[in-house]
Amino acid sequence: MRSIRARLLVGLLALVAITAVCAGAITYQRMLAETSGLLDYQLEQMALSLRDQATIEPGLIAPSHPYGSDFIIQITNPFGTLVYASRPGLVFSRAILGYADVRLGGERWRVYSKWTGDGVIQVAQPWHVREQLAREAALRVLAPLILLLLAMAAVLVWVVSRGLAPLRRLAAEVQRRDALSLAPLAAADLPAEATPLVEQLNRLLARLADAFGKQRAFVADAAHELRSPLTALSLQLQLLDRAPDEAARSEARARLGAAIERAVHLATQLLTLARHEPEGAPMQPRALALDGPVREGISDVHALAAARGIELSLETQGSPQVLGDPDALRILVRNLVDNAVRYTPAGGKVRVGVLGPDAGPTVTLRVEDNGPGIPASERERIFDRFFRRPGAAEGGTGLGLAIVKAVAEQHGARVSLEDATPTGLRVSVAFPAVPPRA
């Protein structure tokens, strides 16, 4: 049972029903006891009203009593001789003064015996009559109580329905919305218990609106960026078709291949960025040594560095562990090193270091080159998507550092830029360290 309304109604109505049963049982027992006391008093008063009958001679018939057939009256003189019996076929064998329960004629009787000085007067009443009178009295008391409980149940249904009405209105408002309706939900006239839920939903809607906005901007930027390489592909294909001789065709084919390579690189970078954006696919992190992805990322750029005469070096301090995804970390390292190699003049140096946590809480990846560096005024924008600095290397997409930032945020890492000594740029990525196992 998942409905709050059904749970509340079942619980409250069950409580009302249990209360009604307990109240009815207690009322019945109390009415039975009180009715029994009243009937006992009635038996005593009947016996007192007949005390003059004990002086009648045996064998004489006393006048008929006015108490009906629900009672048996029996009078004996001091010698135990029966003076009067209202039912001659039902005669008590002996008298026990006061109240007593006896069985006579296969039935249980309540008997009151009174000694008057002139004899014993006994008045008896069957128990089934007493119980019937008690039930009738109890029902007369319980009837209003049952009506009151039914009214209480109806009021409970109304109160629960009215109390859950704001939740139904909230559900109806959410149901009326389409996929693009991300405005905050109205929080007015809501119960205090529902307010935290609405606040969290509004925060979720705000995050979704922000994510959708970023996605729309990303798609627009990607469409704009893809237009240029696709146009270049079309032009190179036309030049290939119009080439007058084999040499021109070879040159056009080479340019077409380069254009295709740039388009493939751009598409790959776009897909990588989309995968590692905060609203992308969730990461499945695990503890791993950072130097492994670092070596793999460097190997991906080794051919480019060798072609440009760039010296690549790696320095590690042990095998510090971080919590992350190895493929994502490899992409981060590859983009950082690729960016450093492309901006470093031929014959330059790119140094990569992995610094262990030592006494600190972080593991730092450091990539340092001796290129021209980045002015302080541009360091805030360098992580924006599709941002290219003046003089950017040919084939750059403006997505490399944006991907670095996205992967770092996925891993809870912090990226910082500093000037290298004597020239160049130092990029540091500080990852939360994983404590070594005992």
N, C-alpha and C positions, 0 to 999 in steps of 0.2 A: 504494500500500500504506500504509494509515493505522494499522494495528495495531502498537503498540509491541512486543508479543510476537512478531508475525510478523517485524518488522524485526530484532529481536534474534536470533531463531532463524535466519533466513536469513543474516544476517551472520556469526554464530558458526559455523553449520554450513558455510557457504562457506569460512570460514577453516580449519576442520578438514579439509574436502575438499582445499583447496589444499595444506595442510600434508601431508596423506596422499600426494597425488600427487608433491609434491617429495621427500618422504622415500622413497617407493617408487622414484622415478627415481634418486636418489642411491644408495640401497641397491643397486639393480640394477647400476649402473655400478661401484660398489665391489666387489660380489660377482663381477662379470665380470672385473675387474682381478685380484682376489685368486685367483679360480679359474684364470684364465689363467696367473698366476704358478705356482700349484701344478701345473698340467698341464705347464707348461714344465719344472718341476723333475722331474716324472715322466718326461718324455721324456729328460731328461739321465740320470736313473738307469737307465732301460731301456738307453740306449746304453752306459753303463758296464758294465752286467751282461752285455752281449754282446760285450765287447771281445776275448774269446778266440776268437770265431767268425771273426775276420779271417784266421786262419792256415789256413783250410780251402782245399783246392785248388779251383780253378774247376770248375764242373760238378757238384760234390758238393752234396747237399741237406742242410742243417743240420737238426737236430731241430726239431720244431714248437715255437714259442715260446708261453708261457702267457698272453699278453696279449690274446688275442681278436682279433676282426676289425676293431676300431676303430682299429687302428694298421697302418701299413705299415713294415716293416723291410727295409732294403737294405744290403748289405755289399759293399764293393769292396776289392781288394788295392792295394798301392802303385802298381801299374801301371795302375789304373783298370779292371781286369777285374772284372766282376760275380761275386761269390762266392755271394751269397745274396739272394733277393728273396722276401718273404712273399707278394706278389701279382705273379707274373711279367708280368701284363698292364699293371701300373702301375709303371714304372721311371723314376726321376729321371734326367734327362740329365746333370746335373752337380751337384757337391757344393759348397755354400758353408758353410764351417765356422761353427759357432754356430747361432743361430736365424735362420730365414728363412720368409717366406710365399711359397708358390708355387702355381701353378694346374696341376693335373694331372687329366686325364680330365674336364675341364669343371667341376672342383670346386676350391675353395680349401683348401690344406693348410698346416698349421704343421709345419715340418721342423727337426729338430735334427741337426747333423752333428758327429761326433766323430772326430778323428784319433788313432789308438791307437799309431802306429809301425809296425803291421803292415797298416794299411789304414784305410779310412773306414767308420764305422758311421753310418747315417742312420735316424732314427726319425721317422715323420710321423703326424699325426692330423688328421682333417678338422675344419674350423672349425665346421660345424653341430653336431658332437658336443660340442665345447667350449662352444658357446653354449647348447646344451640343458642341459648340466651346470651352467652358470652360472645359467640360469633356475630350474632345480630348487633350487639352493642359495639363490637369492634368494627364491623362494617360501617355502622353509622358514623364512627369517628374517622375511619380510613377513607371513606368516599370523598370528603373535601380534600384530604391530603393527596389522594391520587390525582384529582383534578388540578391541584396546585402543582404537583410534579409534572404533569403533562404540559401545563402552561409554562413551567420553568424550562422544559425541554424545547418548546417552541421558541422561547426567548433566547435560549442558548444558540439554536440554529440561526436565528436572526442576528445575534451579536457576532457570531463567528463569520457569517457571510459578510456582514457590514465591515468587520475588522479586516477581512482579506480583500475587500473591494479595491483598495489602492494597488495591491499587487496585480489584480486582474486588469486594472486600467494600465498599469505599467506593461504587462504582458501584451495587451492589445496595442499599445503604442509601438512596442518593438516589432510586433507582427506586421503592422502597417508599413514599416519601413522597407525600402529596397536596399540593394547592396551599396548604393552610393550615398545613402542618408546616414551621415556620420555626425550629425549635430548632437550635442549633449542631451541626455534625457532630462525631462523636467523633474526636479527634486522637491517641488512644493507639495504640501499636504500628504507627505509620506510618513508612515510610522517610523519611530526611531530605529526599529530592527531592520527596516528595509533601506534606510539611508546609506549605510556602508556599502551595500550591494550596488546601489545606484551610483555612488561615488566611484567605486572601482570600475563599473561599466563605462562611466564617462571618461575615466582615465584610459581605459582600453580603446574607446572610440577615438580619443585624441591621438593615441599612439597609432591607431590604424589610419586616421586622416593624415598624420605626418608621414607614415610609411607609403601610403598611396600617393601623396604629393611628391615624395622623393622618387617613387617609381615612375610617375608621369614625367617628372623632369628628366630622369635617367633615360626613359624611352625617347623623349624629344631630343635630348643631346645625342643619344646613340644614332637616331635616324639622321640627324644633321651630320655627324661624323662619318657615318657610313656612306653618305651621298658622294663625298669626294673620292674615296677609293673606287666606288662602283663606277663613277663617271670616268675615272682614269682607266679602269678596265675596259670600258666601252671604247674610249678613244684609242687605247693601245691595240685593241682588236681591229678597229678600223684601219689603223696604220699598218697592221700586219697584212690585212687584205689588199691594201693599196701599194705595198712594197714593190718597187719595179724590178729588183734583182735579189739574189740570194743573200748578199751582204746586208741589204736593208731589211730583209725578212728576219735575218738572224738578230739584228739589232732590235727590231720591233718585238721579236719573241722574247729576248732577254728583258726588255722593259715590261712586257706583259707578265713575265714570270715574277719580276720584282713587285709589280702592282698586286698580283695575286697574293704574294707572300705578305705584303703590308696589309691587305684586306683580311687574310686569315689571322694575322697577328692581332689586328684590331678586334675581330670577332672573338678570338680566344680571350683577350683581355676583358672584353665586355662580359662574356660569360663568367669569367673568374670573379670579376667584381660583383656581379649579380649574386653569385653563390656565396660570397663572403660578406655581403652587406648584412646589417643587423636583422633585417626582415627576411633574409634568405633562409636556406635550409639549415636546421639546427646542427651544431657540431657535436661529435661524439668524442670528447677529449679522453686522453689517458696519459699516465705518467710516462715520460720518455726522456732520453738524454738529448739535449739540444744540439750537441755536436754532430749527430747523425744527419738531420735535415740540413744543417749548415753545410756539411761536406757535399751533399747531393745538390743543393742550390748552387754552390760554387762550380761544381762540375758541369752544370747546365750552361754556364757562361764562359767556361774555360776556352772554348774554341774562338769565341768573339774576342776575348782578351788576348789570345795568342796572335790572332790576325792583326790586332792593333798594336802589338808589342807591349802590352800592359803586363806588368808583373803582379801576379796574384799571390797573396800569402795568407795563411791561417794560423792563428795562435789560440790555443785552448788551455783552460785551467781545469784539469780533471774532466769529468763527465757530469756536469750539473744537470739536474732533471727539472723539467717544467711539465705542466699539465696542458696538453694540447693535441692537435691533429697533425701528424707528420707531413701529410701532403700540403696542408695549408702553410705550415712553417717553411717547407721547401719553396713554395711560391713566394713567400715574404722575402726569404734570403735571395732567391734568384732575382727578384725585381730590384732589391736594393743594390746588389752587386752589378746587375746589368746597367742600372742607372749610373752607378759610379764609373763603370768601364766606358760608357758612351760619352760621359762628360770629362773624362780624364784625357789629356793630350797623349798622343802616341809616345810610347816609351815611359809612361808614368807608372805609378804604383797604386795598388788598391790593397789595403790591409783589412782583414776580417778577424775579429777576436770574439771569443766567448769567455766571459769573465764569471767565475763561480760566485756563489753567494757569500762565501767567507762568513763574516759575522752579520751580514745584512740579509734582508728578506727577499732580495731579487737576484735574478740571473740576467746579465746584460749581454745583448748581442751588439757588437760595434762594427760598423763599416766606415772606413776612412780612406779618402782619396786625396791626391795632391792636384786636383783640378782647379777651376776658377772659383769654385764655391758658389753659394747662393746669398745674395744680399739679404740683410735682416728684414728689409721691408717686404720681401716676397716670401718669407718663410711660412707665413700664415696661409698663403694661397697655394703653396706648392702641393698641398694634399687635396686640392679641389679636383674634381673630375674634369678631364679634357683641358686642364690648364697647361700651357706650354710657355716656357720662358723664351725670350728672344734669343735666337741662336741655337734652338733645340736641335738635337741630332736628327738627321733624316730618318724617317720611319718611326719616330716617337708618336705615341698615341695620347699622351697626357693622362694615362691611367695607372702607370706603374706605382707611383707613391700613393695614389688613392687606394689601390689594392693593399698596399702595405699598411695603411692606416686602418682599413676595414678588418684585415686579418689580426692586427694588433688588438683592436677593440674586441674582437671575438675571444681573444685569449686573455683579456684583462690586462694587457700590456700598455705601456706608455712610450710614445715615440718623441724624441727630442733631437733638435738640430744644433750643432755647434760649429764654430770655425776650427779647422785643423791647423796644426803648426808645421811648417811656416805658412802654407797655403792649402786651400782645399776645404772639404766639408767632412764633418764627422756626424754620422747618424747613429743614435743609440736607441735600442729597444729594450726596455726593462720589463722582464717577465716575473710574475710571482714565483718564487722558488718552491719546489716540493721538498719537504723535509725528508732526509734519508731514513730508510727503514732501520729499525733497531736490529 
